[in-house]
Amino acid sequence: MKTSSIPALRVSPELRQQAEAVLEDGETLSAFMLESLAQSIAHRKAQQDFVARGLASGARAKKSGKYVSADRVFSKLSRRLQKAKASAA
């Protein structure tokens, strides 16, 4: 696989020092930046997917006319949380 470069990134000396201060043993700044970039991409993709699912759900509800009240949703989520806490204890 052919690789490609990311444009050089200019940062303040303070930001560079902060990044270097959190490097793990043997980790390079480049490796840290690559991992951070990959995690940010994954996070943004998850956000986009979440919004797309929400918009699709809203469109289905609008088309069908079937909606669920916020009270019912919160009640159901509360019960799920209580069950999860009970099983974790």
N, C-alpha and C positions, 0 to 999 in steps of 0.2 A: 504494500500500500504506500502510495506516495504521500508525504507529509506536506504541510503548509505552515506558514508562519502567521502569527497574530501580530498586529502592529505594536511597535514599542509603546510602552505605557509610562508616561511621566507622572511621578508622584512627589509629594512633599517628602523631605527627609524624615519627618516625624512618622508618616505613614509607612515608609520603608522600615524604619526602626521597629515599629509596632508589628509589622509582618514578620520580620526576622526574629523578634522576641518570642513568637509563638511557634516557631519551627520545631519539629520533633528531631530527635537525634538522627543525624545522617540525611535529613530532608533538605532539599535545596529550595531556594526561593522559587525557582522555575516550576518545580514539582508542586509546591504549595499553590502557586497561581493556576496551574493546570487543573488541579483538583478543585479549587474554588470555582473556576470557570465551568467545569463540568457539573458541579453541584448547582450552580446558579441556573444553568441551562435546564437541568432536570426540574428545578423548582418552578421556573417560568412555564415550562411545558405542563406541569401539573396544574398550575393556576389557569392556564388557557383551557385545558381539558375540563376543569371544574366549571369555569364560566360557560363553556359550550354545553355541558350537561345541564346546567341551570337554565340557560336560554331555551334549550330543546324541551326541557320539562315544562317551562312556562308556556311555550307554544302549544304543547300537547294539552295542557290544562285549559288554555284559552279556546282551543278548538273543540274540546269535549265539554267544556263548561263545568268540569268537575275539579273542585279545589279542596284543599285540606286546610282547616283553620290553624293558625299559629298555636293556639292553646293545645290543640290535639297533638301537634308536632312536638311541642315542648314537653307535654305529658309523656309521650312515648319515649323521647330521648331521656327524660328523667328516670323512667323505669329501667331503660337499658343501662344507664350509668349506675343505678343502684345495684343491678344484677352483676355488673362488672366489678364493682367494689366488693360485693359480697363474695364473689368467686376468687378475688385476689387475696382476701383476708384469710 
